[in-house]
Amino acid sequence: MKFRERLARFFYGRYGSDGLNTFIIIICAVLLFIAMFLPLLPSYILRGGAALLMALSVFRMLSRKIEKRRKENAVFTKILYAVKSFFIRQFNRIRYIKKYRYRKCPGCKNHLRFPYQKGEHNVKCPRCGQSFTVKL
Ligand SMILES: [Zn+2]
């Protein structure tokens, strides 16, 4: 019981894990997996990198500066969302190439989907209301 109390006291007020930490640990696992198939020197470099990332992950988990760690995670989440939506958009472009075409609004840079009909069309952006011409 005493050990449990001490453990609980140790972890009280510390940040814990989040999405960024999970991502760092996955990167570590990938680096270690790749290192298995490499010759000695590059393998050691990758293992060293994985060890540093693991140390960073442990540092973030045990950190008491919760607000700072939360902000780091928010930046990470934002970047991850942008990367994810980029790949989903590219996937959809290919998947629906016969039905739709995708263009950006020149005003707000919003991504718009148009049913594929050859020719020039005057359109209005649903987000910012700007009218412009698209060539499909
Ligand atoms: Zn717009």
Backbone and ligand atoms as CSV (ligand in chain L), in Angstrom:
chain,resi,resn,atom,element,x,y,z
A,1,MET,N,N,0.837,-1.217,0.000
A,1,MET,CA,C,0.000,0.000,0.000
A,1,MET,C,C,0.860,1.250,0.000
A,2,LYS,N,N,1.938,1.197,0.757
A,2,LYS,CA,C,2.800,2.367,0.851
A,2,LYS,C,C,3.411,2.732,-0.501
A,3,PHE,N,N,3.799,1.675,-1.254
A,3,PHE,CA,C,4.385,1.893,-2.574
A,3,PHE,C,C,3.387,2.578,-3.505
A,4,ARG,N,N,2.125,2.119,-3.432
A,4,ARG,CA,C,1.075,2.700,-4.274
A,4,ARG,C,C,0.874,4.184,-3.952
A,5,GLU,N,N,0.866,4.500,-2.676
A,5,GLU,CA,C,0.703,5.901,-2.263
A,5,GLU,C,C,1.845,6.760,-2.789
A,6,ARG,N,N,3.061,6.233,-2.645
A,6,ARG,CA,C,4.227,6.980,-3.117
A,6,ARG,C,C,4.177,7.177,-4.625
A,7,LEU,N,N,3.742,6.136,-5.324
A,7,LEU,CA,C,3.608,6.225,-6.781
A,7,LEU,C,C,2.570,7.283,-7.162
A,8,ALA,N,N,1.422,7.234,-6.473
A,8,ALA,CA,C,0.358,8.200,-6.750
A,8,ALA,C,C,0.839,9.620,-6.473
A,9,ARG,N,N,1.603,9.777,-5.387
A,9,ARG,CA,C,2.125,11.099,-5.046
A,9,ARG,C,C,3.124,11.577,-6.100
A,10,PHE,N,N,3.917,10.617,-6.621
A,10,PHE,CA,C,4.907,10.963,-7.642
A,10,PHE,C,C,4.221,11.467,-8.907
A,11,PHE,N,N,3.119,10.825,-9.288
A,11,PHE,CA,C,2.459,11.191,-10.543
A,11,PHE,C,C,1.454,12.329,-10.384
A,12,TYR,N,N,1.210,12.742,-9.161
A,12,TYR,CA,C,0.237,13.817,-8.950
A,12,TYR,C,C,0.778,15.123,-9.534
A,13,GLY,N,N,-0.059,15.814,-10.328
A,13,GLY,CA,C,0.341,17.103,-10.884
A,13,GLY,C,C,1.249,17.006,-12.092
A,14,ARG,N,N,1.454,15.800,-12.580
A,14,ARG,CA,C,2.279,15.641,-13.784
A,14,ARG,C,C,1.380,15.520,-15.005
A,15,TYR,N,N,1.985,15.753,-16.187
A,15,TYR,CA,C,1.185,15.902,-17.401
A,15,TYR,C,C,0.551,14.605,-17.875
A,16,GLY,N,N,1.306,13.511,-17.916
A,16,GLY,CA,C,0.768,12.252,-18.427
A,16,GLY,C,C,0.955,12.155,-19.926
A,17,SER,N,N,0.179,11.304,-20.579
A,17,SER,CA,C,0.369,11.075,-22.008
A,17,SER,C,C,-0.701,11.777,-22.834
A,18,ASP,N,N,-0.388,11.978,-24.115
A,18,ASP,CA,C,-1.338,12.601,-25.035
A,18,ASP,C,C,-1.061,12.111,-26.451
A,19,GLY,N,N,-1.694,12.714,-27.424
A,19,GLY,CA,C,-1.544,12.289,-28.812
A,19,GLY,C,C,-0.120,12.437,-29.317
A,20,LEU,N,N,0.524,13.538,-28.943
A,20,LEU,CA,C,1.905,13.774,-29.382
A,20,LEU,C,C,2.833,12.702,-28.826
A,21,ASN,N,N,2.642,12.333,-27.558
A,21,ASN,CA,C,3.467,11.278,-26.956
A,21,ASN,C,C,3.256,9.945,-27.660
A,22,THR,N,N,2.024,9.625,-27.963
A,22,THR,CA,C,1.736,8.392,-28.692
A,22,THR,C,C,2.452,8.395,-30.037
A,23,PHE,N,N,2.399,9.532,-30.720
A,23,PHE,CA,C,3.063,9.664,-32.021
A,23,PHE,C,C,4.567,9.473,-31.877
A,24,ILE,N,N,5.172,10.083,-30.849
A,24,ILE,CA,C,6.620,9.957,-30.624
A,24,ILE,C,C,6.984,8.489,-30.390
A,25,ILE,N,N,6.166,7.782,-29.612
A,25,ILE,CA,C,6.465,6.381,-29.314
A,25,ILE,C,C,6.338,5.523,-30.577
A,26,ILE,N,N,5.361,5.835,-31.430
A,26,ILE,CA,C,5.219,5.099,-32.697
A,26,ILE,C,C,6.454,5.334,-33.576
A,27,ILE,N,N,6.914,6.594,-33.637
A,27,ILE,CA,C,8.121,6.907,-34.424
A,27,ILE,C,C,9.315,6.111,-33.878
A,28,CYS,N,N,9.428,6.029,-32.548
A,28,CYS,CA,C,10.502,5.233,-31.916
A,28,CYS,C,C,10.438,3.786,-32.393
A,29,ALA,N,N,9.245,3.210,-32.344
A,29,ALA,CA,C,9.078,1.807,-32.737
A,29,ALA,C,C,9.470,1.619,-34.196
A,30,VAL,N,N,9.072,2.571,-35.063
A,30,VAL,CA,C,9.407,2.473,-36.491
A,30,VAL,C,C,10.922,2.560,-36.677
A,31,LEU,N,N,11.571,3.501,-35.973
A,31,LEU,CA,C,13.034,3.641,-36.077
A,31,LEU,C,C,13.734,2.365,-35.635
A,32,LEU,N,N,13.284,1.789,-34.526
A,32,LEU,CA,C,13.913,0.562,-34.029
A,32,LEU,C,C,13.695,-0.602,-34.990
A,33,PHE,N,N,12.516,-0.641,-35.609
A,33,PHE,CA,C,12.234,-1.703,-36.579
A,33,PHE,C,C,13.151,-1.581,-37.787
A,34,ILE,N,N,13.299,-0.344,-38.304
A,34,ILE,CA,C,14.174,-0.120,-39.464
A,34,ILE,C,C,15.618,-0.443,-39.093
A,35,ALA,N,N,16.014,-0.102,-37.858
A,35,ALA,CA,C,17.398,-0.310,-37.418
A,35,ALA,C,C,17.783,-1.793,-37.432
A,36,MET,N,N,16.803,-2.673,-37.314
A,36,MET,CA,C,17.101,-4.109,-37.312
A,36,MET,C,C,17.690,-4.571,-38.636
A,37,PHE,N,N,17.334,-3.875,-39.728
A,37,PHE,CA,C,17.736,-4.334,-41.054
A,37,PHE,C,C,18.933,-3.572,-41.616
A,38,LEU,N,N,19.496,-2.658,-40.829
A,38,LEU,CA,C,20.597,-1.840,-41.329
A,38,LEU,C,C,21.933,-2.362,-40.821
A,39,PRO,N,N,23.026,-1.999,-41.534
A,39,PRO,CA,C,24.353,-2.335,-41.018
A,39,PRO,C,C,24.644,-1.584,-39.719
A,40,LEU,N,N,25.761,-1.922,-39.094
A,40,LEU,CA,C,26.030,-1.487,-37.728
A,40,LEU,C,C,25.921,0.019,-37.474
A,41,LEU,N,N,26.667,0.832,-38.223
A,41,LEU,CA,C,26.730,2.266,-37.902
A,41,LEU,C,C,25.384,2.981,-38.066
A,42,PRO,N,N,24.720,2.872,-39.245
A,42,PRO,CA,C,23.403,3.524,-39.358
A,42,PRO,C,C,22.410,2.991,-38.340
A,43,SER,N,N,22.546,1.715,-37.998
A,43,SER,CA,C,21.658,1.114,-37.001
A,43,SER,C,C,21.834,1.799,-35.645
A,44,TYR,N,N,23.108,2.044,-35.260
A,44,TYR,CA,C,23.367,2.725,-33.981
A,44,TYR,C,C,22.820,4.147,-33.991
A,45,ILE,N,N,22.946,4.824,-35.138
A,45,ILE,CA,C,22.433,6.201,-35.235
A,45,ILE,C,C,20.916,6.203,-35.031
A,46,LEU,N,N,20.235,5.274,-35.700
A,46,LEU,CA,C,18.767,5.206,-35.553
A,46,LEU,C,C,18.374,4.852,-34.122
A,47,ARG,N,N,19.117,3.906,-33.520
A,47,ARG,CA,C,18.809,3.528,-32.130
A,47,ARG,C,C,19.023,4.694,-31.177
A,48,GLY,N,N,20.093,5.468,-31.443
A,48,GLY,CA,C,20.346,6.665,-30.635
A,48,GLY,C,C,19.207,7.667,-30.764
A,49,GLY,N,N,18.746,7.867,-32.017
A,49,GLY,CA,C,17.621,8.775,-32.259
A,49,GLY,C,C,16.375,8.301,-31.535
A,50,ALA,N,N,16.129,6.989,-31.595
A,50,ALA,CA,C,14.955,6.421,-30.914
A,50,ALA,C,C,15.058,6.621,-29.403
A,51,ALA,N,N,16.280,6.447,-28.860
A,51,ALA,CA,C,16.476,6.624,-27.412
A,51,ALA,C,C,16.214,8.080,-27.012
A,52,LEU,N,N,16.683,9.029,-27.854
A,52,LEU,CA,C,16.442,10.449,-27.556
A,52,LEU,C,C,14.943,10.761,-27.589
A,53,LEU,N,N,14.260,10.217,-28.594
A,53,LEU,CA,C,12.815,10.454,-28.690
A,53,LEU,C,C,12.086,9.857,-27.491
A,54,MET,N,N,12.532,8.677,-27.060
A,54,MET,CA,C,11.917,8.031,-25.901
A,54,MET,C,C,12.138,8.896,-24.655
A,55,ALA,N,N,13.350,9.460,-24.525
A,55,ALA,CA,C,13.635,10.337,-23.390
A,55,ALA,C,C,12.729,11.568,-23.431
A,56,LEU,N,N,12.538,12.113,-24.644
A,56,LEU,CA,C,11.650,13.263,-24.798
A,56,LEU,C,C,10.230,12.908,-24.364
A,57,SER,N,N,9.791,11.716,-24.771
A,57,SER,CA,C,8.446,11.262,-24.417
A,57,SER,C,C,8.284,11.146,-22.900
A,58,VAL,N,N,9.283,10.545,-22.236
A,58,VAL,CA,C,9.224,10.396,-20.773
A,58,VAL,C,C,9.259,11.775,-20.103
A,59,PHE,N,N,10.117,12.666,-20.625
A,59,PHE,CA,C,10.184,14.026,-20.089
A,59,PHE,C,C,8.822,14.716,-20.165
A,60,ARG,N,N,8.140,14.571,-21.329
A,60,ARG,CA,C,6.835,15.220,-21.498
A,60,ARG,C,C,5.809,14.615,-20.527
A,61,MET,N,N,5.868,13.285,-20.353
A,61,MET,CA,C,4.897,12.623,-19.475
A,61,MET,C,C,5.047,13.063,-18.020
A,62,LEU,N,N,6.296,13.237,-17.587
A,62,LEU,CA,C,6.544,13.546,-16.178
A,62,LEU,C,C,6.599,15.047,-15.902
A,63,SER,N,N,6.449,15.842,-16.951
A,63,SER,CA,C,6.569,17.296,-16.792
A,63,SER,C,C,5.444,17.858,-15.909
A,64,ARG,N,N,5.797,18.877,-15.126
A,64,ARG,CA,C,4.780,19.558,-14.309
A,64,ARG,C,C,4.251,20.807,-14.986
A,65,LYS,N,N,4.872,21.210,-16.105
A,65,LYS,CA,C,4.412,22.394,-16.847
A,65,LYS,C,C,3.293,21.970,-17.795
A,66,ILE,N,N,2.119,21.766,-17.210
A,66,ILE,CA,C,1.004,21.183,-17.942
A,66,ILE,C,C,0.547,22.071,-19.093
A,67,GLU,N,N,0.493,23.381,-18.846
A,67,GLU,CA,C,-0.006,24.292,-19.881
A,67,GLU,C,C,0.905,24.289,-21.108
A,68,LYS,N,N,2.216,24.254,-20.867
A,68,LYS,CA,C,3.189,24.228,-21.968
A,68,LYS,C,C,3.027,22.956,-22.794
A,69,ARG,N,N,2.896,21.809,-22.118
A,69,ARG,CA,C,2.744,20.524,-22.817
A,69,ARG,C,C,1.428,20.509,-23.594
A,70,ARG,N,N,0.399,21.112,-23.024
A,70,ARG,CA,C,-0.903,21.150,-23.681
A,70,ARG,C,C,-0.819,21.960,-24.979
A,71,LYS,N,N,-0.056,23.062,-24.933
A,71,LYS,CA,C,0.098,23.887,-26.135
A,71,LYS,C,C,0.867,23.137,-27.218
A,72,GLU,N,N,1.914,22.399,-26.817
A,72,GLU,CA,C,2.670,21.589,-27.786
A,72,GLU,C,C,1.746,20.591,-28.458
A,73,ASN,N,N,0.895,19.950,-27.654
A,73,ASN,CA,C,-0.027,18.962,-28.202
A,73,ASN,C,C,-1.037,19.615,-29.142
A,74,ALA,N,N,-1.469,20.848,-28.816
A,74,ALA,CA,C,-2.424,21.542,-29.677
A,74,ALA,C,C,-1.802,21.834,-31.038
A,75,VAL,N,N,-0.532,22.263,-31.058
A,75,VAL,CA,C,0.171,22.516,-32.323
A,75,VAL,C,C,0.283,21.219,-33.119
A,76,PHE,N,N,0.650,20.136,-32.420
A,76,PHE,CA,C,0.777,18.835,-33.075
A,76,PHE,C,C,-0.558,18.406,-33.684
A,77,THR,N,N,-1.632,18.547,-32.929
A,77,THR,CA,C,-2.955,18.141,-33.403
A,77,THR,C,C,-3.353,18.927,-34.649
A,78,LYS,N,N,-3.019,20.222,-34.653
A,78,LYS,CA,C,-3.343,21.070,-35.796
A,78,LYS,C,C,-2.595,20.605,-37.050
A,79,ILE,N,N,-1.291,20.322,-36.894
A,79,ILE,CA,C,-0.472,19.852,-38.022
A,79,ILE,C,C,-0.977,18.501,-38.513
A,80,LEU,N,N,-1.268,17.611,-37.561
A,80,LEU,CA,C,-1.758,16.272,-37.923
A,80,LEU,C,C,-3.047,16.372,-38.714
A,81,TYR,N,N,-3.940,17.264,-38.293
A,81,TYR,CA,C,-5.220,17.448,-38.988
A,81,TYR,C,C,-4.982,17.930,-40.415
A,82,ALA,N,N,-4.054,18.902,-40.584
A,82,ALA,CA,C,-3.760,19.432,-41.916
A,82,ALA,C,C,-3.201,18.346,-42.827
A,83,VAL,N,N,-2.283,17.541,-42.298
A,83,VAL,CA,C,-1.674,16.461,-43.093
A,83,VAL,C,C,-2.722,15.422,-43.465
A,84,LYS,N,N,-3.533,15.046,-42.462
A,84,LYS,CA,C,-4.588,14.048,-42.691
A,84,LYS,C,C,-5.559,14.519,-43.763
A,85,SER,N,N,-6.043,15.770,-43.645
A,85,SER,CA,C,-7.042,16.241,-44.603
A,85,SER,C,C,-6.431,16.390,-45.992
A,86,PHE,N,N,-5.118,16.702,-46.074
A,86,PHE,CA,C,-4.463,16.757,-47.384
A,86,PHE,C,C,-4.531,15.394,-48.060
A,87,PHE,N,N,-4.171,14.344,-47.327
A,87,PHE,CA,C,-4.159,13.012,-47.929
A,87,PHE,C,C,-5.573,12.519,-48.245
A,88,ILE,N,N,-6.528,12.838,-47.398
A,88,ILE,CA,C,-7.906,12.444,-47.673
A,88,ILE,C,C,-8.399,13.132,-48.948
A,89,ARG,N,N,-8.040,14.418,-49.099
A,89,ARG,CA,C,-8.437,15.163,-50.299
A,89,ARG,C,C,-7.830,14.533,-51.556
A,90,GLN,N,N,-6.529,14.199,-51.488
A,90,GLN,CA,C,-5.873,13.585,-52.654
A,90,GLN,C,C,-6.509,12.238,-52.981
A,91,PHE,N,N,-6.819,11.475,-51.944
A,91,PHE,CA,C,-7.467,10.182,-52.140
A,91,PHE,C,C,-8.827,10.355,-52.818
A,92,ASN,N,N,-9.614,11.341,-52.339
A,92,ASN,CA,C,-10.936,11.580,-52.904
A,92,ASN,C,C,-10.866,12.092,-54.338
A,93,ARG,N,N,-9.836,12.910,-54.625
A,93,ARG,CA,C,-9.644,13.388,-55.995
A,93,ARG,C,C,-9.542,12.217,-56.963
A,94,ILE,N,N,-8.771,11.207,-56.580
A,94,ILE,CA,C,-8.569,10.042,-57.437
A,94,ILE,C,C,-9.821,9.167,-57.442
A,95,ARG,N,N,-10.398,8.982,-56.262
A,95,ARG,CA,C,-11.547,8.092,-56.129
A,95,ARG,C,C,-12.748,8.578,-56.938
A,96,TYR,N,N,-12.982,9.911,-56.918
A,96,TYR,CA,C,-14.170,10.455,-57.586
A,96,TYR,C,C,-13.813,11.223,-58.847
A,97,ILE,N,N,-12.748,10.812,-59.531
A,97,ILE,CA,C,-12.270,11.587,-60.679
A,97,ILE,C,C,-13.303,11.645,-61.809
A,98,LYS,N,N,-14.166,10.644,-61.902
A,98,LYS,CA,C,-15.169,10.654,-62.971
A,98,LYS,C,C,-16.374,11.538,-62.628
A,99,LYS,N,N,-16.623,11.731,-61.320
A,99,LYS,CA,C,-17.818,12.470,-60.923
A,99,LYS,C,C,-17.550,13.934,-60.582
A,100,TYR,N,N,-16.395,14.213,-59.952
A,100,TYR,CA,C,-16.159,15.559,-59.424
A,100,TYR,C,C,-14.794,16.095,-59.816
A,101,ARG,N,N,-14.687,17.446,-59.753
A,101,ARG,CA,C,-13.386,18.106,-59.846
A,101,ARG,C,C,-13.256,19.021,-58.633
A,102,TYR,N,N,-12.020,19.185,-58.167
A,102,TYR,CA,C,-11.769,19.982,-56.966
A,102,TYR,C,C,-10.970,21.228,-57.335
A,103,ARG,N,N,-11.421,22.378,-56.863
A,103,ARG,CA,C,-10.717,23.641,-57.085
A,103,ARG,C,C,-10.698,24.422,-55.774
A,104,LYS,N,N,-9.733,25.381,-55.731
A,104,LYS,CA,C,-9.639,26.259,-54.559
A,104,LYS,C,C,-10.336,27.576,-54.854
A,105,CYS,N,N,-10.998,28.126,-53.837
A,105,CYS,CA,C,-11.592,29.456,-53.971
A,105,CYS,C,C,-10.454,30.480,-53.958
A,106,PRO,N,N,-10.414,31.407,-54.948
A,106,PRO,CA,C,-9.336,32.406,-54.948
A,106,PRO,C,C,-9.444,33.393,-53.782
A,107,GLY,N,N,-10.629,33.512,-53.209
A,107,GLY,CA,C,-10.815,34.466,-52.109
A,107,GLY,C,C,-10.369,33.923,-50.764
A,108,CYS,N,N,-10.916,32.768,-50.372
A,108,CYS,CA,C,-10.654,32.267,-49.017
A,108,CYS,C,C,-9.826,30.988,-49.008
A,109,LYS,N,N,-9.402,30.499,-50.176
A,109,LYS,CA,C,-8.581,29.270,-50.291
A,109,LYS,C,C,-9.308,28.029,-49.799
A,110,ASN,N,N,-10.624,28.105,-49.737
A,110,ASN,CA,C,-11.430,26.958,-49.351
A,110,ASN,C,C,-11.430,25.942,-50.490
A,111,HIS,N,N,-11.397,24.658,-50.166
A,111,HIS,CA,C,-11.419,23.630,-51.200
A,111,HIS,C,C,-12.863,23.335,-51.570
A,112,LEU,N,N,-13.152,23.430,-52.868
A,112,LEU,CA,C,-14.523,23.247,-53.332
A,112,LEU,C,C,-14.603,22.056,-54.281
A,113,ARG,N,N,-15.738,21.380,-54.240
A,113,ARG,CA,C,-15.949,20.228,-55.106
A,113,ARG,C,C,-17.051,20.557,-56.100
A,114,PHE,N,N,-16.762,20.317,-57.387
A,114,PHE,CA,C,-17.743,20.602,-58.428
A,114,PHE,C,C,-18.101,19.323,-59.161
A,115,PRO,N,N,-19.389,19.142,-59.478
A,115,PRO,CA,C,-19.757,18.006,-60.338
A,115,PRO,C,C,-19.114,18.222,-61.709
A,116,TYR,N,N,-18.558,17.160,-62.264
A,116,TYR,CA,C,-17.779,17.297,-63.481
A,116,TYR,C,C,-18.668,17.503,-64.704
A,117,GLN,N,N,-18.628,18.748,-65.243
A,117,GLN,CA,C,-19.277,19.058,-66.513
A,117,GLN,C,C,-18.303,19.922,-67.281
A,118,LYS,N,N,-17.881,19.475,-68.445
A,118,LYS,CA,C,-16.863,20.207,-69.196
A,118,LYS,C,C,-17.302,21.627,-69.504
A,119,GLY,N,N,-16.334,22.540,-69.531
A,119,GLY,CA,C,-16.608,23.933,-69.889
A,119,GLY,C,C,-16.298,24.882,-68.760
A,120,GLU,N,N,-16.597,26.174,-69.000
A,120,GLU,CA,C,-16.363,27.188,-67.977
A,120,GLU,C,C,-17.666,27.459,-67.233
A,121,HIS,N,N,-17.562,27.624,-65.928
A,121,HIS,CA,C,-18.755,27.861,-65.119
A,121,HIS,C,C,-18.514,29.025,-64.174
A,122,ASN,N,N,-19.545,29.855,-64.026
A,122,ASN,CA,C,-19.482,30.899,-63.001
A,122,ASN,C,C,-20.018,30.307,-61.709
A,123,VAL,N,N,-19.238,30.412,-60.652
A,123,VAL,CA,C,-19.658,29.830,-59.380
A,123,VAL,C,C,-19.494,30.845,-58.252
A,124,LYS,N,N,-20.173,30.534,-57.151
A,124,LYS,CA,C,-20.097,31.395,-55.981
A,124,LYS,C,C,-19.652,30.540,-54.810
A,125,CYS,N,N,-18.624,31.007,-54.110
A,125,CYS,CA,C,-18.101,30.245,-52.974
A,125,CYS,C,C,-19.121,30.260,-51.839
A,126,PRO,N,N,-19.473,29.072,-51.308
A,126,PRO,CA,C,-20.457,29.039,-50.210
A,126,PRO,C,C,-19.907,29.593,-48.896
A,127,ARG,N,N,-18.603,29.674,-48.771
A,127,ARG,CA,C,-18.033,30.155,-47.511
A,127,ARG,C,C,-17.895,31.677,-47.487
A,128,CYS,N,N,-17.257,32.257,-48.550
A,128,CYS,CA,C,-17.011,33.701,-48.519
A,128,CYS,C,C,-17.920,34.480,-49.459
A,129,GLY,N,N,-18.639,33.775,-50.355
A,129,GLY,CA,C,-19.583,34.456,-51.225
A,129,GLY,C,C,-18.979,35.066,-52.474
A,130,GLN,N,N,-17.676,34.901,-52.698
A,130,GLN,CA,C,-17.033,35.479,-53.869
A,130,GLN,C,C,-17.418,34.693,-55.127
A,131,SER,N,N,-17.705,35.427,-56.214
A,131,SER,CA,C,-18.017,34.776,-57.486
A,131,SER,C,C,-16.748,34.692,-58.329
A,132,PHE,N,N,-16.561,33.558,-58.996
A,132,PHE,CA,C,-15.403,33.395,-59.880
A,132,PHE,C,C,-15.714,32.333,-60.931
A,133,THR,N,N,-14.809,32.239,-61.924
A,133,THR,CA,C,-15.010,31.312,-63.021
A,133,THR,C,C,-14.094,30.106,-62.858
A,134,VAL,N,N,-14.653,28.905,-63.034
A,134,VAL,CA,C,-13.821,27.701,-63.022
A,134,VAL,C,C,-13.930,27.017,-64.364
A,135,LYS,N,N,-12.783,26.467,-64.775
A,135,LYS,CA,C,-12.741,25.726,-66.035
A,135,LYS,C,C,-12.589,24.254,-65.683
A,136,LEU,N,N,-13.542,23.447,-66.085
A,136,LEU,CA,C,-13.489,22.020,-65.769
A,136,LEU,C,C,-13.200,21.201,-67.019
L,1,ZN,ZN,ZN,-14.285,31.472,-50.744
